[in-house]
Amino acid sequence: MRKGEQTRAAILDAALDLAARRGLEGLTIGVLAERMRMSKSGVFAHFGSREDLQIAVLKHYERRFVESVLLPSLEAARGLARVRALFGHWLAHAALEAEQGCIWISGAVEYDDRPGAVRDELVAMVMSWQRELSRAIGQAVELGQLRPDTDVSAAVFDIYGVILVLHHDARLLRRPGAASRAREAFERIIAYFGPRAPVAAVAVAGEAKLR
């Protein structure tokens, strides 16, 4: 990269770290300039405004998320294997963020009722990720690995909720074993939406146990 691109990338790395710990609202040109040992005008040369900086940080986070969660998961076979891969990589990513902070979590609190470009960017990112989850779950349904009557939106809601509770338990409550409980909760969700054994088969299995 050219020197200017290297400087911008370094600023974004520092800004993302600050935003994870302080929230996007805690991210200012002045704080970032002090962190980078640059002048405010030097930071402004790369980001015209605080809002531009915040949006750039969100896009930088999304690129990292795609690289660490989505792209590795696409190597798994379509269907349930990919759903498991998506959750597994997401869980590993979330476990790290439980120590450092997550701008998706803090951003939801900061911008849930504040219209504007930053909120729009955050909403677009979250919805894009939920579409990826929906696509993978839908493929599992098409392949017969999940019930044909599976409510894909409900499955995404439940899985997303597991990650949110993980952040709550691991970061706020500091409860040990939060990641393990998250995996167990995910498996219960998959089992719930999994194919049901025919009634006749269940009856036969029950009779076999009684013998």
Contacts in CASP RR format, 6 or more apart in sequence:
PFRMAT RR
TARGET T0000
AUTHOR 0000-0000-0000
METHOD contacts of the structure
MODEL  1
MRKGEQTRAAILDAALDLAARRGLEGLTIGVLAERMRMSKSGVFAHFGSR
EDLQIAVLKHYERRFVESVLLPSLEAARGLARVRALFGHWLAHAALEAEQ
GCIWISGAVEYDDRPGAVRDELVAMVMSWQRELSRAIGQAVELGQLRPDT
DVSAAVFDIYGVILVLHHDARLLRRPGAASRAREAFERIIAYFGPRAPVA
AVAVAGEAKLR
1 9 0 8 1.000
4 46 0 8 1.000
7 46 0 8 1.000
8 46 0 8 1.000
10 36 0 8 1.000
11 32 0 8 1.000
11 36 0 8 1.000
11 38 0 8 1.000
11 43 0 8 1.000
11 46 0 8 1.000
11 47 0 8 1.000
12 56 0 8 1.000
12 57 0 8 1.000
12 60 0 8 1.000
13 60 0 8 1.000
14 32 0 8 1.000
14 35 0 8 1.000
14 36 0 8 1.000
15 27 0 8 1.000
15 32 0 8 1.000
15 53 0 8 1.000
15 56 0 8 1.000
15 57 0 8 1.000
15 60 0 8 1.000
16 57 0 8 1.000
16 60 0 8 1.000
16 61 0 8 1.000
16 64 0 8 1.000
16 103 0 8 1.000
17 100 0 8 1.000
18 26 0 8 1.000
18 27 0 8 1.000
18 31 0 8 1.000
18 32 0 8 1.000
18 35 0 8 1.000
19 26 0 8 1.000
19 27 0 8 1.000
19 54 0 8 1.000
19 57 0 8 1.000
19 61 0 8 1.000
19 103 0 8 1.000
19 106 0 8 1.000
20 97 0 8 1.000
20 100 0 8 1.000
20 101 0 8 1.000
20 102 0 8 1.000
20 103 0 8 1.000
20 106 0 8 1.000
21 100 0 8 1.000
21 101 0 8 1.000
23 103 0 8 1.000
23 106 0 8 1.000
23 107 0 8 1.000
23 110 0 8 1.000
24 54 0 8 1.000
24 57 0 8 1.000
24 58 0 8 1.000
24 103 0 8 1.000
24 106 0 8 1.000
24 107 0 8 1.000
24 110 0 8 1.000
24 111 0 8 1.000
24 118 0 8 1.000
25 110 0 8 1.000
27 50 0 8 1.000
27 53 0 8 1.000
27 54 0 8 1.000
27 57 0 8 1.000
28 50 0 8 1.000
29 40 0 8 1.000
29 43 0 8 1.000
29 44 0 8 1.000
29 47 0 8 1.000
29 50 0 8 1.000
29 53 0 8 1.000
30 40 0 8 1.000
30 43 0 8 1.000
32 43 0 8 1.000
32 53 0 8 1.000
33 39 0 8 1.000
33 40 0 8 1.000
33 42 0 8 1.000
33 43 0 8 1.000
36 43 0 8 1.000
43 53 0 8 1.000
47 53 0 8 1.000
47 56 0 8 1.000
51 117 0 8 1.000
51 118 0 8 1.000
54 118 0 8 1.000
55 117 0 8 1.000
55 118 0 8 1.000
55 121 0 8 1.000
57 103 0 8 1.000
58 103 0 8 1.000
58 118 0 8 1.000
58 121 0 8 1.000
58 122 0 8 1.000
58 125 0 8 1.000
59 121 0 8 1.000
61 103 0 8 1.000
61 104 0 8 1.000
61 125 0 8 1.000
62 125 0 8 1.000
62 128 0 8 1.000
65 93 0 8 1.000
65 129 0 8 1.000
68 89 0 8 1.000
68 92 0 8 1.000
68 93 0 8 1.000
69 86 0 8 1.000
69 89 0 8 1.000
69 90 0 8 1.000
69 93 0 8 1.000
70 86 0 8 1.000
70 89 0 8 1.000
70 129 0 8 1.000
70 132 0 8 1.000
72 85 0 8 1.000
72 89 0 8 1.000
73 82 0 8 1.000
73 85 0 8 1.000
73 86 0 8 1.000
73 88 0 8 1.000
73 89 0 8 1.000
73 136 0 8 1.000
74 82 0 8 1.000
75 85 0 8 1.000
76 82 0 8 1.000
76 84 0 8 1.000
76 85 0 8 1.000
78 136 0 8 1.000
78 139 0 8 1.000
78 143 0 8 1.000
79 136 0 8 1.000
79 138 0 8 1.000
79 139 0 8 1.000
79 140 0 8 1.000
79 143 0 8 1.000
79 145 0 8 1.000
80 140 0 8 1.000
80 143 0 8 1.000
80 145 0 8 1.000
80 146 0 8 1.000
80 190 0 8 1.000
82 136 0 8 1.000
82 139 0 8 1.000
82 140 0 8 1.000
83 133 0 8 1.000
83 136 0 8 1.000
83 137 0 8 1.000
83 140 0 8 1.000
83 190 0 8 1.000
84 190 0 8 1.000
86 132 0 8 1.000
86 133 0 8 1.000
86 136 0 8 1.000
87 159 0 8 1.000
87 186 0 8 1.000
88 183 0 8 1.000
90 163 0 8 1.000
91 163 0 8 1.000
91 166 0 8 1.000
91 179 0 8 1.000
91 182 0 8 1.000
91 183 0 8 1.000
91 186 0 8 1.000
94 102 0 8 1.000
94 163 0 8 1.000
94 166 0 8 1.000
94 167 0 8 1.000
94 182 0 8 1.000
95 166 0 8 1.000
95 170 0 8 1.000
95 179 0 8 1.000
97 105 0 8 1.000
97 167 0 8 1.000
98 166 0 8 1.000
98 167 0 8 1.000
98 170 0 8 1.000
98 171 0 8 1.000
98 178 0 8 1.000
99 171 0 8 1.000
101 171 0 8 1.000
102 167 0 8 1.000
104 122 0 8 1.000
104 125 0 8 1.000
104 126 0 8 1.000
105 164 0 8 1.000
105 167 0 8 1.000
107 122 0 8 1.000
108 122 0 8 1.000
108 126 0 8 1.000
111 118 0 8 1.000
111 119 0 8 1.000
111 122 0 8 1.000
112 119 0 8 1.000
130 156 0 8 1.000
130 160 0 8 1.000
133 156 0 8 1.000
133 159 0 8 1.000
133 160 0 8 1.000
134 152 0 8 1.000
134 153 0 8 1.000
134 156 0 8 1.000
137 146 0 8 1.000
137 150 0 8 1.000
137 152 0 8 1.000
137 155 0 8 1.000
137 156 0 8 1.000
138 146 0 8 1.000
138 150 0 8 1.000
138 152 0 8 1.000
140 146 0 8 1.000
141 147 0 8 1.000
141 148 0 8 1.000
141 150 0 8 1.000
141 152 0 8 1.000
144 195 0 8 1.000
145 194 0 8 1.000
145 195 0 8 1.000
146 155 0 8 1.000
146 190 0 8 1.000
146 193 0 8 1.000
146 194 0 8 1.000
146 195 0 8 1.000
147 193 0 8 1.000
147 194 0 8 1.000
147 195 0 8 1.000
147 196 0 8 1.000
150 193 0 8 1.000
150 194 0 8 1.000
155 189 0 8 1.000
155 193 0 8 1.000
158 189 0 8 1.000
159 186 0 8 1.000
159 189 0 8 1.000
162 182 0 8 1.000
162 185 0 8 1.000
162 186 0 8 1.000
162 189 0 8 1.000
163 182 0 8 1.000
165 182 0 8 1.000
165 185 0 8 1.000
166 178 0 8 1.000
166 179 0 8 1.000
166 181 0 8 1.000
166 182 0 8 1.000
169 175 0 8 1.000
169 178 0 8 1.000
169 181 0 8 1.000
170 178 0 8 1.000
170 179 0 8 1.000
197 205 0 8 1.000
END
